[in-house]
Amino acid sequence: MSVTEQKIVDIRAYVVGGGGGDYHDQDQEHWIVNQIATPMSIYPEYKKTRTSFGINALKTLVVEIESDNGEIGVGISTGGYPAAWIVMNHLDRFIVKQPVTAIEKMWDQMYRSTIYYGRKGIVMNAISAVDLALWDLLGKVRQEPVYAMIGGKVRDEISCYATGPRPDLAKKMGFIGGKMPLVYGPADGEDGLRKNIEQLADMREKVGDEFMLMWDCWMALDLPYAQKLMEKSNEYGLRWMEECFNPDDYWAYRDLKKRAPNNMMITGGEHEATRYGFKMLLEFTDIDIVQPDVGWCGGLTELIKIGNLAESHGKYVIPHGSGVYSYHYVITKTNSQFAEYLVMSPNADEVVPQYFPLLEGEIIPENGKVKINDKPGFGVTLAKDANLEKILKDA
Protein backbone atom coordinates (compact mmCIF):
# COMPACT_ATOMS: atom_id res chain seq x y z
CA MET A 1 0.00 0.00 0.00
CA SER A 2 1.45 3.38 -1.00
CA VAL A 3 1.64 6.30 1.45
CA THR A 4 -1.10 8.20 -0.36
CA GLU A 5 -3.44 5.23 -0.09
CA GLN A 6 -3.12 4.85 3.68
CA LYS A 7 -6.00 6.15 5.79
CA ILE A 8 -6.46 7.10 9.40
CA VAL A 9 -8.52 4.55 11.32
CA ASP A 10 -8.54 5.89 14.87
CA ILE A 11 -7.86 8.89 17.08
CA ARG A 12 -7.43 8.63 20.85
CA ALA A 13 -7.13 11.35 23.50
CA TYR A 14 -5.70 10.99 27.00
CA VAL A 15 -5.16 13.13 30.07
CA VAL A 16 -2.23 12.73 32.44
CA GLY A 17 -0.95 14.63 35.47
CA GLY A 18 2.48 15.02 37.02
CA GLY A 19 4.45 16.88 34.37
CA GLY A 20 4.75 16.20 30.67
CA GLY A 21 3.03 18.69 28.39
CA ASP A 22 1.70 20.58 31.41
CA TYR A 23 5.19 21.11 32.77
CA HIS A 24 3.91 23.32 35.59
CA ASP A 25 2.21 20.30 37.15
CA GLN A 26 5.10 19.68 39.55
CA ASP A 27 5.75 19.25 43.25
CA GLN A 28 5.89 22.44 45.27
CA GLU A 29 9.67 22.38 45.67
CA HIS A 30 10.17 22.69 41.89
CA TRP A 31 11.52 26.07 40.78
CA ILE A 32 8.91 26.44 38.06
CA VAL A 33 6.02 26.68 40.54
CA ASN A 34 7.76 28.78 43.18
CA GLN A 35 7.24 32.53 43.39
CA ILE A 36 7.46 33.98 39.90
CA ALA A 37 5.81 37.19 38.73
CA THR A 38 2.52 36.42 36.98
CA PRO A 39 -0.68 38.28 36.06
CA MET A 40 -2.05 37.01 39.41
CA SER A 41 0.81 38.46 41.48
CA ILE A 42 -1.30 41.53 42.27
CA TYR A 43 -3.31 39.30 44.64
CA PRO A 44 -1.31 38.37 47.78
CA GLU A 45 -3.10 35.05 48.22
CA TYR A 46 -2.00 33.90 44.75
CA LYS A 47 1.51 35.29 44.78
CA LYS A 48 3.55 32.65 46.58
CA THR A 49 3.32 29.88 44.00
CA ARG A 50 1.94 29.53 40.49
CA THR A 51 0.00 26.41 41.42
CA SER A 52 -1.91 28.46 44.03
CA PHE A 53 -3.95 30.07 41.22
CA GLY A 54 -4.31 26.82 39.29
CA ILE A 55 -1.67 26.98 36.56
CA ASN A 56 -1.57 23.17 36.67
CA ALA A 57 -5.34 22.65 36.82
CA LEU A 58 -5.84 21.43 33.25
CA LYS A 59 -3.10 18.73 33.06
CA THR A 60 -1.49 17.28 29.93
CA LEU A 61 -3.30 16.34 26.73
CA VAL A 62 -1.93 13.38 24.76
CA VAL A 63 -3.27 12.47 21.30
CA GLU A 64 -2.61 9.27 19.38
CA ILE A 65 -3.58 8.84 15.73
CA GLU A 66 -3.40 5.43 14.06
CA SER A 67 -3.20 4.54 10.38
CA ASP A 68 -4.55 1.40 8.72
CA ASN A 69 -1.05 -0.06 8.54
CA GLY A 70 -0.73 0.10 12.34
CA GLU A 71 1.58 3.13 12.65
CA ILE A 72 0.81 5.51 15.52
CA GLY A 73 1.58 9.22 15.73
CA VAL A 74 1.80 11.02 19.08
CA GLY A 75 1.13 14.70 19.87
CA ILE A 76 1.28 16.43 23.26
CA SER A 77 -0.04 19.74 24.57
CA THR A 78 -1.87 21.18 27.54
CA GLY A 79 -5.62 21.50 27.92
CA GLY A 80 -6.39 18.28 29.77
CA TYR A 81 -10.01 17.21 30.06
CA PRO A 82 -11.71 20.00 28.08
CA ALA A 83 -9.19 19.73 25.23
CA ALA A 84 -9.46 15.94 25.17
CA TRP A 85 -13.26 16.20 25.01
CA ILE A 86 -12.98 18.57 22.04
CA VAL A 87 -10.65 16.14 20.27
CA MET A 88 -12.96 13.17 20.77
CA ASN A 89 -16.30 14.89 20.19
CA HIS A 90 -15.60 17.53 17.58
CA LEU A 91 -12.20 17.26 15.88
CA ASP A 92 -12.31 13.49 15.40
CA ARG A 93 -14.77 13.79 12.50
CA PHE A 94 -12.15 15.65 10.44
CA ILE A 95 -9.44 13.04 11.08
CA VAL A 96 -10.79 9.50 10.94
CA LYS A 97 -10.98 8.03 7.40
CA GLN A 98 -8.79 10.79 5.96
CA PRO A 99 -5.58 10.03 4.03
CA VAL A 100 -2.53 10.32 6.27
CA THR A 101 -1.12 12.86 3.80
CA ALA A 102 -4.07 15.29 4.02
CA ILE A 103 -2.62 17.34 6.88
CA GLU A 104 -3.37 20.78 5.43
CA LYS A 105 -7.00 19.88 4.75
CA MET A 106 -7.47 18.41 8.20
CA TRP A 107 -5.93 21.46 9.88
CA ASP A 108 -8.08 23.86 7.88
CA GLN A 109 -11.27 21.98 8.71
CA MET A 110 -10.42 21.79 12.42
CA TYR A 111 -9.72 25.52 12.49
CA ARG A 112 -12.71 26.68 10.46
CA SER A 113 -15.11 24.48 12.38
CA THR A 114 -14.04 25.87 15.77
CA ILE A 115 -13.68 29.57 14.93
CA TYR A 116 -16.98 30.38 16.64
CA TYR A 117 -15.74 29.17 20.03
CA GLY A 118 -11.98 28.86 19.65
CA ARG A 119 -9.13 30.63 17.83
CA LYS A 120 -6.83 30.62 20.89
CA GLY A 121 -6.38 28.80 24.16
CA ILE A 122 -7.77 25.34 24.81
CA VAL A 123 -9.21 24.82 21.33
CA MET A 124 -5.92 25.72 19.68
CA ASN A 125 -4.06 23.47 22.13
CA ALA A 126 -6.29 20.61 21.03
CA ILE A 127 -5.75 21.36 17.34
CA SER A 128 -2.01 21.61 17.96
CA ALA A 129 -1.81 18.21 19.64
CA VAL A 130 -3.75 16.60 16.80
CA ASP A 131 -1.55 18.30 14.22
CA LEU A 132 1.66 17.15 15.90
CA ALA A 133 0.32 13.60 16.00
CA LEU A 134 -0.50 13.82 12.28
CA TRP A 135 3.05 14.91 11.39
CA ASP A 136 4.49 12.21 13.62
CA LEU A 137 2.25 9.62 11.95
CA LEU A 138 3.12 10.77 8.43
CA GLY A 139 6.82 10.55 9.22
CA LYS A 140 6.42 7.04 10.55
CA VAL A 141 4.39 5.97 7.53
CA ARG A 142 6.97 7.46 5.17
CA GLN A 143 9.89 6.32 7.37
CA GLU A 144 11.27 9.85 7.40
CA PRO A 145 12.04 12.30 10.21
CA VAL A 146 9.77 15.33 10.32
CA TYR A 147 12.59 17.76 9.59
CA ALA A 148 13.26 16.01 6.27
CA MET A 149 9.62 16.40 5.23
CA ILE A 150 9.55 20.17 5.87
CA GLY A 151 12.73 21.19 4.10
CA GLY A 152 15.72 19.45 5.64
CA LYS A 153 18.50 20.61 7.93
CA VAL A 154 20.26 23.94 7.47
CA ARG A 155 22.73 23.07 10.25
CA ASP A 156 24.02 19.87 11.85
CA GLU A 157 23.10 20.77 15.42
CA ILE A 158 21.14 23.35 17.40
CA SER A 159 22.61 25.55 20.10
CA CYS A 160 20.27 26.12 23.05
CA TYR A 161 19.77 28.63 25.80
CA ALA A 162 18.34 27.48 29.12
CA THR A 163 15.29 28.83 30.94
CA GLY A 164 15.53 28.58 34.71
CA PRO A 165 16.63 30.46 37.83
CA ARG A 166 20.33 29.49 37.57
CA PRO A 167 22.05 30.84 34.45
CA ASP A 168 25.38 30.22 36.17
CA LEU A 169 24.67 26.47 36.22
CA ALA A 170 23.35 26.66 32.65
CA LYS A 171 26.67 28.08 31.51
CA LYS A 172 28.52 25.21 33.16
CA MET A 173 26.21 22.77 31.32
CA GLY A 174 27.20 24.28 27.97
CA PHE A 175 24.22 26.49 27.14
CA ILE A 176 24.71 29.76 25.25
CA GLY A 177 22.50 31.82 27.55
CA GLY A 178 20.14 31.80 30.49
CA LYS A 179 16.63 33.21 30.73
CA MET A 180 15.55 33.93 34.28
CA PRO A 181 11.96 33.96 35.52
CA LEU A 182 11.23 37.40 36.90
CA VAL A 183 10.38 37.04 40.60
CA TYR A 184 8.99 40.47 41.46
CA GLY A 185 6.38 42.44 39.54
CA PRO A 186 4.64 45.82 39.77
CA ALA A 187 2.81 44.93 43.00
CA ASP A 188 6.19 44.58 44.74
CA GLY A 189 7.06 48.20 44.07
CA GLU A 190 10.52 49.71 44.06
CA ASP A 191 11.83 47.18 46.57
CA GLY A 192 10.88 44.32 44.26
CA LEU A 193 12.45 46.10 41.30
CA ARG A 194 15.66 46.50 43.27
CA LYS A 195 15.69 42.78 44.13
CA ASN A 196 15.22 41.85 40.46
CA ILE A 197 18.19 44.00 39.46
CA GLU A 198 20.29 42.57 42.30
CA GLN A 199 19.61 39.07 40.96
CA LEU A 200 20.56 40.15 37.44
CA ALA A 201 23.75 41.84 38.68
CA ASP A 202 24.72 38.75 40.65
CA MET A 203 24.22 36.47 37.65
CA ARG A 204 26.09 38.82 35.32
CA GLU A 205 29.06 38.71 37.67
CA LYS A 206 28.93 34.90 37.77
CA VAL A 207 28.56 34.25 34.01
CA GLY A 208 30.68 37.03 32.53
CA ASP A 209 29.93 39.61 29.88
CA GLU A 210 29.55 37.35 26.82
CA PHE A 211 26.90 34.97 28.17
CA MET A 212 23.33 35.90 27.18
CA LEU A 213 20.98 36.86 30.01
CA MET A 214 17.27 37.46 29.51
CA TRP A 215 14.14 38.12 31.59
CA ASP A 216 11.02 35.95 31.28
CA CYS A 217 8.29 38.30 32.48
CA TRP A 218 5.35 35.93 31.86
CA MET A 219 2.65 38.53 31.16
CA ALA A 220 3.10 40.11 34.61
CA LEU A 221 4.06 43.72 33.88
CA ASP A 222 2.51 47.04 33.01
CA LEU A 223 4.24 49.51 30.71
CA PRO A 224 5.68 51.87 33.35
CA TYR A 225 7.22 49.00 35.31
CA ALA A 226 8.52 47.28 32.18
CA GLN A 227 10.22 50.50 31.08
CA LYS A 228 11.96 50.94 34.47
CA LEU A 229 13.04 47.29 34.48
CA MET A 230 14.35 47.63 30.93
CA GLU A 231 16.35 50.77 31.71
CA LYS A 232 17.97 49.33 34.83
CA SER A 233 18.60 45.92 33.22
CA ASN A 234 20.36 47.53 30.29
CA GLU A 235 23.23 48.41 32.61
CA TYR A 236 23.96 44.69 32.88
CA GLY A 237 23.80 43.83 29.19
CA LEU A 238 20.41 42.12 29.22
CA ARG A 239 19.78 40.52 25.82
CA TRP A 240 15.98 40.66 25.82
CA MET A 241 12.75 41.27 27.74
CA GLU A 242 10.23 38.52 27.07
CA GLU A 243 6.44 38.51 27.19
CA CYS A 244 6.08 41.52 29.45
CA PHE A 245 2.36 42.10 28.96
CA ASN A 246 -1.06 40.60 28.54
CA PRO A 247 -0.79 38.91 25.11
CA ASP A 248 -3.68 41.02 23.82
CA ASP A 249 -2.05 44.32 24.82
CA TYR A 250 -0.31 44.91 21.50
CA TRP A 251 -0.14 48.64 22.29
CA ALA A 252 2.12 48.10 25.31
CA TYR A 253 4.43 45.88 23.25
CA ARG A 254 4.55 48.55 20.56
CA ASP A 255 5.40 51.31 23.00
CA LEU A 256 8.06 49.32 24.86
CA LYS A 257 9.71 48.35 21.60
CA LYS A 258 9.86 52.01 20.56
CA ARG A 259 11.61 52.91 23.82
CA ALA A 260 14.02 49.97 23.88
CA PRO A 261 17.76 50.62 23.49
CA ASN A 262 19.32 49.30 20.30
CA ASN A 263 21.21 46.56 22.12
CA MET A 264 18.13 45.05 23.80
CA MET A 265 15.41 43.07 22.09
CA ILE A 266 11.70 42.89 22.93
CA THR A 267 10.23 39.43 22.42
CA GLY A 268 6.91 37.63 22.83
CA GLY A 269 4.31 35.34 21.37
CA GLU A 270 4.43 32.36 23.74
CA HIS A 271 0.70 32.74 24.37
CA GLU A 272 -0.18 33.98 20.88
CA ALA A 273 -1.79 31.71 18.29
CA THR A 274 -2.11 31.31 14.52
CA ARG A 275 -0.64 33.37 11.71
CA TYR A 276 -3.26 36.06 12.35
CA GLY A 277 -2.14 36.77 15.90
CA PHE A 278 1.49 36.80 14.86
CA LYS A 279 0.73 39.08 11.94
CA MET A 280 -0.52 41.60 14.49
CA LEU A 281 2.63 41.19 16.59
CA LEU A 282 4.92 41.59 13.60
CA GLU A 283 3.18 44.44 11.81
CA PHE A 284 1.85 46.47 14.72
CA THR A 285 4.40 45.98 17.51
CA ASP A 286 7.58 45.32 15.48
CA ILE A 287 8.99 43.05 18.21
CA ASP A 288 12.38 41.50 17.49
CA ILE A 289 11.76 37.78 18.11
CA VAL A 290 8.51 35.84 17.93
CA GLN A 291 8.23 32.82 20.22
CA PRO A 292 5.32 30.59 19.21
CA ASP A 293 4.82 27.37 21.14
CA VAL A 294 4.21 24.59 18.62
CA GLY A 295 1.88 22.89 21.10
CA TRP A 296 -0.29 26.01 21.47
CA CYS A 297 -0.03 28.13 18.32
CA GLY A 298 -1.70 25.62 15.98
CA GLY A 299 0.87 22.85 15.66
CA LEU A 300 3.65 22.42 13.14
CA THR A 301 1.37 23.20 10.20
CA GLU A 302 0.73 26.68 11.58
CA LEU A 303 4.23 27.20 12.97
CA ILE A 304 5.60 26.89 9.44
CA LYS A 305 3.25 29.66 8.28
CA ILE A 306 4.09 31.85 11.27
CA GLY A 307 7.79 31.32 10.60
CA ASN A 308 7.47 32.25 6.95
CA LEU A 309 5.61 35.41 7.92
CA ALA A 310 8.32 36.34 10.43
CA GLU A 311 11.05 35.66 7.90
CA SER A 312 9.38 38.03 5.43
CA HIS A 313 9.56 40.71 8.14
CA GLY A 314 13.23 40.00 8.86
CA LYS A 315 12.51 38.65 12.35
CA TYR A 316 13.80 35.67 14.27
CA VAL A 317 11.62 32.72 15.31
CA ILE A 318 12.74 31.07 18.54
CA PRO A 319 9.89 28.73 19.56
CA HIS A 320 8.87 28.56 23.17
CA GLY A 321 9.92 25.30 24.82
CA SER A 322 8.19 22.27 23.26
CA GLY A 323 11.35 20.18 23.08
CA VAL A 324 11.62 17.67 20.27
CA TYR A 325 8.51 19.03 18.55
CA SER A 326 10.14 22.43 17.97
CA TYR A 327 13.68 21.12 17.39
CA HIS A 328 12.56 19.54 14.10
CA TYR A 329 11.39 22.98 12.97
CA VAL A 330 14.35 25.01 14.24
CA ILE A 331 16.91 22.85 12.47
CA THR A 332 15.28 23.65 9.09
CA LYS A 333 15.25 27.46 9.37
CA THR A 334 18.02 30.01 9.02
CA ASN A 335 16.04 32.60 11.00
CA SER A 336 15.75 30.19 13.95
CA GLN A 337 19.35 30.47 15.08
CA PHE A 338 18.99 28.62 18.37
CA ALA A 339 16.37 26.97 20.58
CA GLU A 340 15.01 27.19 24.10
CA TYR A 341 15.48 24.42 26.62
CA LEU A 342 13.27 24.50 29.72
CA VAL A 343 15.36 23.20 32.61
CA MET A 344 12.90 20.74 34.11
CA SER A 345 15.04 19.47 36.98
CA PRO A 346 13.60 20.81 40.28
CA ASN A 347 16.72 22.79 41.17
CA ALA A 348 17.69 23.67 37.58
CA ASP A 349 20.94 21.80 38.05
CA GLU A 350 20.73 19.01 35.46
CA VAL A 351 19.40 18.35 31.97
CA VAL A 352 16.35 16.08 31.89
CA PRO A 353 13.73 15.36 29.19
CA GLN A 354 11.11 18.10 28.94
CA TYR A 355 8.17 15.71 28.59
CA PHE A 356 9.33 13.25 31.27
CA PRO A 357 7.85 10.76 32.04
CA LEU A 358 5.66 10.57 28.91
CA LEU A 359 7.99 9.92 26.00
CA GLU A 360 10.61 7.37 25.09
CA GLY A 361 13.42 8.45 22.76
CA GLU A 362 13.15 12.15 23.63
CA ILE A 363 16.17 14.18 22.54
CA ILE A 364 17.84 16.37 25.16
CA PRO A 365 20.73 18.83 24.83
CA GLU A 366 24.25 17.61 25.42
CA ASN A 367 26.73 20.33 26.34
CA GLY A 368 24.04 22.81 25.38
CA LYS A 369 23.49 21.45 21.88
CA VAL A 370 20.86 19.25 20.24
CA LYS A 371 21.57 16.75 17.51
CA ILE A 372 18.50 15.26 15.81
CA ASN A 373 18.64 11.64 14.75
CA ASP A 374 17.03 10.13 11.68
CA LYS A 375 14.27 8.21 13.43
CA PRO A 376 10.87 8.47 11.67
CA GLY A 377 8.45 11.18 12.68
CA PHE A 378 9.54 13.09 15.75
CA GLY A 379 11.50 10.02 16.84
CA VAL A 380 9.47 9.39 20.01
CA THR A 381 6.88 6.95 21.31
CA LEU A 382 4.66 6.99 24.36
CA ALA A 383 6.27 5.46 27.42
CA LYS A 384 4.79 2.08 28.26
CA ASP A 385 4.35 3.04 31.91
CA ALA A 386 2.75 6.45 31.25
CA ASN A 387 -0.28 6.73 33.54
CA LEU A 388 -2.73 7.86 30.86
CA GLU A 389 -6.47 8.31 31.37
CA LYS A 390 -8.30 7.61 28.15
CA ILE A 391 -11.12 10.02 27.30
CA LEU A 392 -14.02 8.34 25.53
CA LYS A 393 -16.32 9.81 22.95
CA ASP A 394 -19.71 10.78 24.34
CA ALA A 395 -22.53 8.47 23.35
Residue pairs with C-beta under 8 A, 6 or more apart in sequence:
1 68
1 69
3 100
3 101
3 138
3 141
3 142
4 99
4 101
5 99
6 67
6 68
6 69
6 99
6 100
6 141
7 67
7 68
7 97
7 98
7 99
7 100
8 65
8 66
8 67
8 68
8 95
8 96
8 97
8 98
8 99
8 100
8 137
9 66
9 67
9 68
9 96
9 97
10 64
10 65
10 66
10 96
11 63
11 64
11 65
11 66
11 87
11 88
11 91
11 92
11 95
11 96
11 130
11 133
12 63
12 64
12 65
12 66
12 390
13 61
13 62
13 63
13 64
13 83
13 84
13 85
13 87
13 88
13 390
13 391
14 61
14 62
14 63
14 64
14 84
14 388
14 389
14 390
14 391
15 59
15 60
15 61
15 62
15 80
15 81
15 84
15 388
15 389
15 391
16 59
16 60
16 62
16 358
16 386
16 387
16 388
16 389
17 25
17 56
17 59
17 60
17 387
18 25
18 26
18 357
18 387
19 25
19 26
19 60
19 344
19 355
19 356
19 357
19 358
20 60
20 62
20 76
20 355
20 356
20 357
20 358
21 60
21 61
21 62
21 76
21 77
21 78
21 129
21 295
21 355
21 358
22 56
22 58
22 59
22 60
22 78
22 80
23 32
23 321
23 342
23 344
23 354
24 32
24 33
24 50
24 51
24 55
24 56
25 56
25 59
25 60
26 32
26 33
26 56
26 346
27 33
27 346
28 34
28 49
28 51
29 346
30 346
31 164
31 165
31 181
31 346
31 347
31 348
32 50
32 181
32 342
32 344
33 49
33 50
33 51
33 55
33 56
34 49
34 50
35 47
35 48
35 49
35 183
36 50
36 181
36 182
36 183
36 218
37 181
37 182
37 183
37 184
37 185
37 188
37 217
37 218
37 220
37 221
38 46
38 50
38 53
38 55
38 185
38 218
38 219
38 220
39 218
39 219
39 220
39 246
40 46
40 47
40 53
41 47
41 185
41 187
41 188
41 220
42 185
42 186
42 187
43 53
45 52
46 52
46 53
47 187
50 56
57 80
58 78
58 79
58 80
58 81
58 82
58 83
58 122
59 78
59 80
59 81
60 76
60 77
60 78
60 80
60 358
61 76
61 77
61 78
61 79
61 80
61 83
61 84
61 87
61 125
61 126
61 129
62 74
62 75
62 76
62 129
62 358
62 382
62 386
62 388
63 74
63 75
63 76
63 77
63 87
63 129
63 130
63 132
63 133
64 72
64 73
64 74
64 133
64 382
65 72
65 73
65 75
65 95
65 130
65 133
65 134
65 137
66 72
66 73
66 137
67 100
67 137
67 141
69 141
71 137
71 140
71 141
72 137
72 140
72 381
73 132
73 133
73 134
73 135
73 136
73 137
73 138
73 139
73 140
73 377
74 132
74 133
74 136
74 359
74 378
74 380
74 381
74 382
75 128
75 129
75 130
75 131
75 132
75 133
75 134
75 135
75 136
75 295
75 299
75 325
76 129
76 132
76 295
76 325
76 355
76 358
76 359
77 83
77 125
77 126
77 128
77 129
77 132
77 295
77 296
78 125
78 295
78 296
79 86
79 122
79 125
79 126
79 129
81 391
82 122
83 122
83 123
83 125
83 126
83 129
84 126
84 391
85 391
85 394
86 114
86 122
86 123
86 126
87 126
87 129
87 130
87 391
88 391
88 392
88 393
88 394
89 393
89 394
90 113
90 114
91 110
91 114
91 126
91 127
91 130
92 393
94 106
94 109
94 110
94 113
95 106
95 130
95 134
98 105
98 106
100 134
100 137
100 138
100 141
101 138
103 131
103 134
103 135
103 138
103 301
104 301
106 130
106 131
106 134
107 127
107 131
107 298
107 299
107 301
107 302
110 127
110 130
110 131
111 118
111 127
111 274
111 298
114 123
114 127
117 123
118 124
118 127
119 273
119 274
120 272
120 273
120 274
120 277
121 273
124 273
124 274
124 296
124 297
124 298
125 295
125 296
127 298
127 299
128 294
128 295
128 296
128 297
128 298
128 299
128 302
129 295
129 299
130 299
131 298
131 299
131 300
131 301
131 302
132 294
132 295
132 299
132 300
132 325
132 378
134 299
135 146
135 149
135 299
135 300
135 301
135 377
135 378
136 146
136 377
136 378
136 380
137 377
138 149
138 377
139 145
139 146
139 149
139 376
139 377
139 378
140 376
140 377
142 149
142 376
143 376
144 376
145 328
145 372
145 373
145 374
145 375
145 376
145 377
145 378
145 379
146 300
146 328
146 377
146 378
147 153
147 328
147 329
147 331
147 332
147 372
148 374
150 300
150 304
150 328
150 329
150 332
151 332
151 333
152 332
153 331
153 332
153 372
154 331
154 332
154 333
154 334
155 331
156 371
157 369
157 370
157 371
158 327
158 330
158 331
158 338
158 339
158 369
158 370
158 371
158 372
159 176
159 337
159 338
159 339
159 368
159 369
160 175
160 176
160 338
160 339
160 340
160 341
160 365
160 368
160 369
160 370
161 170
161 175
161 176
161 177
161 178
161 179
161 212
161 214
161 338
161 339
161 340
161 341
162 170
162 173
162 175
162 177
162 178
162 179
162 341
162 342
162 343
162 348
162 368
163 178
163 179
163 181
163 216
163 321
163 340
163 341
163 342
163 343
164 170
164 178
164 179
164 180
164 181
164 342
164 343
164 348
165 180
165 181
165 348
166 178
166 343
166 347
166 348
166 349
167 177
167 178
167 179
167 180
167 203
167 206
167 207
167 211
167 213
168 178
168 203
168 206
168 207
169 348
169 349
170 177
170 178
170 343
170 348
170 368
171 178
171 206
171 207
171 211
173 350
173 351
173 365
173 367
173 368
174 365
174 366
174 367
174 368
174 369
175 341
175 365
175 368
176 211
176 212
176 338
176 368
177 211
177 212
177 213
177 214
177 239
178 203
178 207
178 211
178 212
178 213
178 214
179 213
179 214
179 215
179 216
179 242
179 340
180 199
180 200
180 203
180 213
180 214
180 215
180 216
181 216
181 218
182 196
182 215
182 216
182 217
182 218
182 220
182 221
182 229
183 192
183 195
183 196
183 199
184 191
184 192
184 193
184 195
184 196
185 192
185 217
185 220
185 221
185 225
186 220
186 221
186 222
186 224
186 225
188 195
193 225
193 228
193 229
193 232
196 215
196 229
197 229
197 232
197 233
197 236
200 213
200 215
200 233
200 236
200 238
201 236
203 213
204 213
204 236
204 237
207 213
209 237
212 239
213 236
213 237
213 238
213 239
214 238
214 239
214 240
214 241
214 242
215 229
215 233
215 238
215 240
215 241
215 242
216 242
216 243
217 226
217 229
217 241
217 242
217 243
217 244
218 243
219 243
219 244
219 245
219 246
219 247
219 271
220 244
221 229
221 244
221 245
222 245
222 252
223 245
223 252
223 255
223 256
226 241
226 244
226 245
226 252
226 256
227 256
227 259
229 241
230 238
230 241
230 256
230 259
230 260
230 261
230 264
233 241
233 264
234 261
234 263
234 264
237 263
238 264
239 264
239 265
240 264
240 265
240 266
240 267
240 288
240 289
241 256
241 260
241 264
241 265
241 266
241 267
242 267
242 268
242 270
242 291
243 267
243 268
243 269
243 270
243 271
243 291
244 252
244 253
244 256
244 266
244 268
245 252
245 253
245 256
245 268
246 252
247 268
247 269
247 270
247 271
247 272
250 280
250 281
250 284
250 285
253 266
253 268
253 281
253 285
253 287
254 284
254 285
254 286
256 266
257 266
257 285
257 286
257 287
257 288
260 266
265 287
265 288
265 289
266 285
266 287
266 288
267 287
267 288
267 289
267 290
267 291
267 318
268 281
268 285
268 287
268 290
268 291
269 277
269 278
269 281
269 287
269 290
269 291
269 292
269 297
269 320
270 291
270 292
270 293
270 296
270 320
271 293
271 296
272 278
272 281
272 290
272 292
272 297
273 292
273 296
273 297
273 298
273 302
274 297
274 298
274 302
274 306
275 298
275 302
275 305
275 306
275 309
277 297
278 290
278 292
278 297
278 306
278 309
278 310
279 309
281 287
281 290
282 290
282 309
282 310
282 313
282 315
283 313
287 315
288 315
288 316
289 315
289 316
289 317
289 318
290 306
290 310
290 315
290 316
290 317
290 318
291 317
291 318
291 319
291 320
291 340
292 302
292 303
292 306
292 317
292 319
292 320
293 319
293 320
293 321
293 322
293 326
294 300
294 303
294 319
294 322
294 325
294 326
294 329
295 322
295 325
296 320
297 303
297 306
298 306
300 325
300 328
300 329
303 319
303 326
303 329
304 329
306 317
307 317
307 329
307 333
307 335
307 336
310 316
310 317
310 335
311 317
311 333
311 335
315 335
316 335
316 336
316 337
317 333
317 335
317 336
318 330
318 336
318 337
318 338
318 339
318 340
319 326
319 329
319 330
319 336
319 339
319 340
320 326
320 340
321 340
321 342
321 354
322 354
323 341
323 342
323 353
323 354
323 355
323 362
323 363
324 354
324 355
324 359
324 362
324 363
324 378
324 379
324 380
325 378
326 339
326 340
327 339
327 363
327 370
327 372
328 372
328 378
329 336
330 336
330 338
330 339
331 370
331 372
339 370
341 351
341 354
341 364
341 365
341 370
342 354
343 351
344 352
344 353
344 354
344 356
345 351
345 352
351 364
351 365
351 366
352 364
353 359
353 362
353 364
354 362
354 364
355 362
356 362
357 383
357 385
357 386
358 382
358 383
358 386
359 380
359 381
359 382
359 383
360 380
360 381
360 382
360 383
360 384
361 375
361 379
361 380
361 381
362 380
363 370
363 371
363 372
363 373
363 379
364 370
372 379
373 379
382 388
